[in-house]
Amino acid sequence: MVIGVRAVWIAALAGASFIPALAQAQISDAKPGQGAPGQALPGGDAARDPAPDAQEPIVPDAAFEKALPKLSDDINAPLEPIQRFDKPAAPPVQPNAVQPAAPTQQSPAPVPAGDQAPAPSQNQGLAPVGPVPAEMEAPLPSLAEFKVDPSAAPAEDDSEEAPAIRYTTVVTGLDKLRLEDSFDNLSALSNGKGKAANAAMVAARAREDEKLALRLMRSLGYYDGAASSLLEQVPPNSGNLRATITASPGTLYRLGTIRIESDQTVPFGLLDRELNLNPGDPIQADRVMGAEANVSLRLPQQGYPFVEVGQRDILLDETTHTGDYTLPVTLGPRASFGAIQTGGARPVFDAEHVNIFRRYREGAIYDSRRVDDLRQALIATGLFSTVAVEPKRTGEPGPDGTEKVDLLVTQVAGKPRTLAGELGYSTGQGIKLQASWTHRNLFPPEGALTVSSILGTQEQALTTTFRRSNAGKRDRTLLLIASLNHANYEAFESYTTTLSGRISRDSTPIWQKRWTYYYGAELVGSNEDRYNFDLGKRDRGTWLIAAIPTFLGYDTSDDLLNPTRGYRIKANASAETSVRGSVRPYVRTMVEVTGYYPVTRNIVIAGRARAGSINGVLRDELPPSRRYYSGGGGSVRGFGYQQLGPRSPDDRPVGGRSFNEFGIEARYRFGNYGIVPFVDAGQVYEGVMPTGRNLRFGAGIGGRLYTNFGPLRIDVATPIARKRNEPKIALYISIGQAF
């Protein structure tokens, strides 16, 4: 490097001494007619070639000193104003004068005969400047007003014509380690999709992929691995490049000694068991990190809520190809559950109500799973914008040598009111618009009031519901309902008033439960029309109905609104009595089984079977609204609402005392959309038990739009072996799967 620098300086110095000599040689070699050294040029002053040591000064010393302004001898004197200095006058322009050119390394051009170069002026200055444009005198705009438009930047051209070259990528050596997919997902060459502006870009991507191959090999324990890249034209001189990444894993490193720096645990060896790393195991990044994460997860489940896992240290030995592993762990105290504390900017519950949600007893060994369960139960109430549950040390001794740890529930109340709406349509039921207003905590704690309405072409209703969630016990709900309803269907027209109450354990989308149930009481007053077979005509009547409904459900499905696996079993029983002149007690029962089986990742086979029976009363003694019907979007698709079963002489459905229904669907989902072909079957019977005879079938296809609150459903179906007055096509639009 020193030699290079000296060579540059030597060349520069040689050039500096060579240029004047060259200029002098050119002057002495003047052509005839241009004058020779020592000769006078025709028509002008003598142009001489001065000797190097006898050059005349451009400005004489006396003239230079005279032009300088007079300065004070006092160095402390203030500077004189600039206005007192005279502006140098511009040199007069003589006619036919040749302005001197800037000096160059070339020989000076000879002066033509008759012309004379003007002598240098002592006060020579710049030529006067013309008028200044107004834009130049305007003030500069402020930086705040200066805007840069990002859209003005040239956009990257993704067209097929933009890349100048194409390339292919070949990777060798990673297949033995099963790293091809990981490499392809992260590769700069693969992400370039075989296109680049130039070969330098391909080379840069290849260098990045070299580093990627090394990282992937080291993640599996191959710390001696090497990777290289090669660019070549294939075929030669074709302009098409092939980038080859070659990986050599080398020897696999394995764990040597394993040491955990920590206090003793209770029970003994808890850390070793939960870390679960053994000498001889490959030093794989995901395996080691997973083991450390398991310690952070499992120890808080076994009494150590404040455990902290430190930074690991692995010392590699190139000779034995092993790594000695050391992990520092700070345990903190072994803890037991203490009391509940509440806090937050806008708390919703006090400590007494929060205690209802917990599924542990005070003094039990701390288990973070119970804490997570408490947090999820609080979230399921829907009353918080944020809620957190954190352990807090108390310093108080607990049982079995533990320290009591309180749980601090920090709450911020959310918006308690909700407006909701739903619009649906189905053949037989027409258009149905449902809307509701809810205040989820109007009567604290968790006392919600809901006012809902139905406005449809064939049904109108107004319902007020009081709901007390977690009523004295977690997951127990108290419901009080008052409703007015008018329904006008082909089977009957009714005006109904209902008062009911029930206690239930329900599933929600956030908190789906395996077992659900309810039991309660209903009092119904209904005025309805019916076909009176004794009179041979339709008439109206008023019934007073008292019922004790019960329900039990068992659910193993994986989702409440859109299940893809598992099964559900539901059973209803209601002891009722209707009063119209006399008391007629009876029992309504129904059983339903649904199952879901994933054939592939995108296809689910869903099936349903349902049957019901009414015992203890004749069909014609039942109010029409309490009979069983079948047909419609949630029943046997392809038929109108309540259209299956016995019919009256005026060809209107009359319902029955028993029914059965079956359905099967193939739910194919692609992205947020789905296609569902289906077949349904069912029938309604006048007798007490469903016989399975005269089953009617409907078939069709549906579309699904999957959203975060459940699928939107559109089903189109037609009856098989359609009869007179049955619809050719039935359409159903609603939210949620058919079953």
Secondary structure, DSSP 8 states (H G I E B T S, - for coil): -HHHHHHHHHHHHHHHHHHHHHHHHHHHT--TTS--TT-B-TTS-B-----GGG---SS-HHHHHHHS----S-TTS----GGGS---------TT--------SS------TT-------TT----------HHHHS----GGG----GGGS-----STTS-SEEEEEEEESSGGGT-HHHHHHH-HHHHTTTEESSHHHHHHHHHHHHHHHHHHHHHTT-TT-EEEEEEEESSTTSS-EEEEEEEE-----EEEEEEEE----SSTTHHHHHH---TT-B--HHHHHHHHHHHHHHGGGGT-TT-EE---EEEEETTTTEEEEEEEEE----EEEEEEEEEEEE--S-HHHHTTT--S-TTSB--HHHHHHHHHHHHHTT-EEEEEEEEEEEEEE-GGG-EEEEEEEEEEE---EEEEEEEEEETTTEEEEEEEEEETTSSSSSEEEEEEEEEESSEEEEEEEEEETT-SSTT-EEEEEEEEEEEE-SS-EEEEEEEEEEEEE---SSS--SEEEEEEEEEEEEEEEEEETTTTEEEEEEEEEEEEEEEEEEE--S-SSS--SEEEEEEEEEEEEEESSSEEEEEEEEEEEEEEEESSSSEEEEEEEEEEEEESS-GGGS-GGGSB---STTSSTTS-TT-SS-B-TTS-B--BSEEEEEEEEEEEEETTEEEEEEEEEEEEESSSS---TT-EEEEEEEEEEEETTEEEEEEEEEETT--TT--S-EEEEEES---
